[in-house]
């Protein structure tokens, strides 16, 4: 208990207490300036659940989750498999190249891509203009701005997930893979029937971390590149909670939105663990 005490103190101060205080604020009408807090009960939750913007932001959040899972779980899984088992040379270079963006600040990365992808004066637009291709104004197109923000986030996070999965696959028995090759098993079946089951623990870790932290990482490029626009088209639940608290000063609405977001995250994690349990039960 003595060794656990320092971690316990930080857990209480920076995780449990903010969560409890957020739940407390969700029952009050307060603008963070006035010394008076008015108890309103569940009115903030009614306001959130009756606002059409909430459902638009919720839909954006679902898109972010799906695209981030594809970019940050599926893609690094395939890349780790290719580098581990199908490429014999330049592994060190490939690992360094993929992991390098992890050292760059998300703010700096968002600013760089905002400049690179500028539809009028950006380098990409100027190069493509030579061959007669024009970049669409992605920052004013709802679907495109979500995809660009997900790409920037994946550019930052993919290297860490790749290295984690690569380390897991590097520890797998090479004899099993060699026997599969001698038996003439196709590469895609080796990936599906051998590598995926043997690395599912690490894969589950990457999946959970993508769900938990992915939408938090997305906040920074949203703030830097689109500020939630156009017309809330790129906002998600976390950015919307920030917007309600620190832009329009509706602290109670922001707190209730944060509580609902926490419940959503817990539900997603429960589904992920349930799927893993069913998968393991089916294999046994």
N, C-alpha and C positions, 0 to 999 in steps of 0.2 A: 504493500500500500504506500510505503514511503517513496519508492521509486516511481509509482504511478501518480503521486500527488502533483508534481509540476504539470504533467499533461492534463490531469483532471482540472486543475485551476484554469488553464487556457481553454479547455473544453467548455467549462461553465461560463467564463467571461465572454468568450468570443463566438460561441455556438448556441448554448442553451439559453442564456439570458437574452441575447438579441431575438431569438425565436419567441420566447415568452413575451417579451416587450412588444414585439410586432403583433402578436395575437391580442395583447392588451390594447394597442393603439387602434386595431381594426374596429373596435366598438365605440370609438370617439370621433367627433368632428373637431379637427385641430389643423392649423396651418403652419405650425412650427414657429410662429412669431408671437401670436397672442398667448398670454399667460393662462388663459382660460381654455379648458378642454370640456366639450359638451358631450355627455354620454348619449349615444343614439342607438345603441343596441345593434341589431342586424341591418340597419338601414344602409350601411356602406356595402354590405354584401348584396343587398337588393339593387343598389345603384350599379354595382359592377355587373351583376348577372342580367340586368335589364338594358345595359348599354350595348348597342350593336357593334361599337368599336371593339369591345371585349371579344366578341366572337370572331371578328376579323383578325385581331391579334392572335387569338387562339388558333385559327387556321394557319396563320403565318408560322406560329410555333410548331405546329404539326409538320409543315413543309420543312422547316429548319431541322427538325429531328430526323426525318426520313433522309434528307440530303446529307446531313452530317454523318449519319450511320453509314451511308454509302461511301462517302469520301474518307471517313476516318476509321472505318472498320473493314469494309469489304476491300477497298483499294489497298490499304497497307497489308492486309492478309495475303492478297494475291502477290504483291510486290515482295513480301518477305519469303513466300514460297519460291518465287522465281529466283531471287538472289541466293537463297540457301541451297536449293537443289538443282537448279537448271543452269546456273552461271558459275564457272570455276575461276574466272579471272576478274580482276578489278572489284572484288567485293569490298575491300577497304575504301576505295574511292566512292563507290555507290552508297555505302553506309554513311560516309561523311557528307556527301552531297545532299542526301535526303534528310539528315539530321541537322544540317546547318541552319535552316530557318528557325529551328527551335530556340536558337540563341538570340534571335532578333525580337525586339519588343513588338507586341501586337500593335501598339500605337504607330510605331515607325513603319511596320509593314502595311498598315492601312493607308498611311499617308503616301507611301511609295506606290501602292497599287492605284490609289486615287489619281495620282499623277500619270502613271503609265496608261491607265484606261480612260483618260480624259477624252471624250468623243470628238473634241475639236483640236486641241493642242497637244495631246498626249503622244508619246513616241509610237505606240501601237497604231494609233489612228493615222499618223503621218506615214508610217511604213505601208499600211494597207491602202492608203490613198493613192500610192504609186501604181497599184494594180487595179484601181477603180473600185475598191471595197470601202464602204463607209460604216463605221462603228455606230450602232444605235445608241441613243441617249439612255443608257441603262439605268442611270440614277433616277429617271422619271418614269420607268417602266416597272411595275410591281414585281412581276415574276423574275425579270432579269436582275433587278437589284438584290433579290434574295439569293439568286444563284451566285452572283459576284461576291456577296458577303460570305456565303458558305465556302466559296473557293479560297478566299483570303484566310478564313479560319482554318480550313483544311491544310493550306500551305504552311501554317504555323504549327499545327498539331500533328500532322501526318507523320513527321519524322520520329517523334517520340513513340507513337503507336507502332510504327514500322520497326524501330529498334527493339521494343518490347517483344513483339511477335518473332522477330528474327532471333533474339536470344532464346526464346522458347523452342523454336524449330531447330536451332543449332544443337540443342540438347537431346533431340530425338535420335533413336538408334539408326545409324546409317545402314546397318545390315538389312533392316526392314525395307528401306527404300531400294537398296540394290537388288534384293530378292524380287521386289515388285517389278523392277525394270527387266530382270532376267525372265520373268514370267510374261513379259510383254503387256503389262497392264498400262492402259493409256494414262497420260499425265493428269488429265482432269479427274480420273478415278483415284489416282494416288492422292491428289489433293483432297477429294471428297471423303474417301473411305479410310485413309491412313492418317494424313496430316491433321485434318480437322478434328477427329476424335482424340488424337494424342495431344493436341494443344488446346483443347476446349477450355481448360482452366484459365490459361492466359487470355484466350479469346473472350471469355466471360468478363475478365477484369477490364479489358479494353472496351467492351461493350458498355459496361456499367459506368466507367469513367467518361466515356463519350456522352452518355445520357446526362450524367450529373454535371460535368464541367463544360460540355459542348455549348449549351445555351449561354453559359456565363462568358465564355470566350467570344461568342458572337456579339455580346454587348459592345465591345470596344470598336469593331469596324462599323457597327450601326451608328454609334455616336460620332465617329470621325467622318464617315462617308455619306450617310443619308439622313441622320437625325430622325430615323423612324419613317421618313417619307418615302414615296409621295402618298399623301393622304393615308398615313399609317400602314402603307403597303409593305414596309420592311421592318416594322416594329415587331417585337416578340414580348412575351409576358414579363421578362425581367426588365427590358428597356421601358416597357410601358409603366411598370411599377416605379422606376426612376422618374419617368416623365410626370407621373401624377404627384410625386412627392416634392421634387425639386424644380419643376417648371411651373406647374399650376397650383402647387402647395395644397393639395388635397391629401393630407397625410393619412387620414383614416381610409380613404379609398385605396391608396397605395398599399397600406398594410393589409387590407382585406384581399387585394389582388395578390400580394406576396404569399398570404396564407393559402389561397387557392392554388397558386403555383407550387407550393411545397406539397400539397396534397396530390397534385398531378404527378410530381416527380416520384413521390412514394409509390403511387399506383404503377408508374412505368417500371420502377425497379422491382416491384412485386411481380409484375408480368414477366420481366426478364428472368428472375430467379425461378419462377414457376415453369417457364419454358425450359430452363436448364435442367430442372428436376425431372420433368417429363422426358427429356431427351436421355438422361442417364438411366431412368427407369426402363425406357424402351430398349436401350442397348443391353441392359442387364437381363 
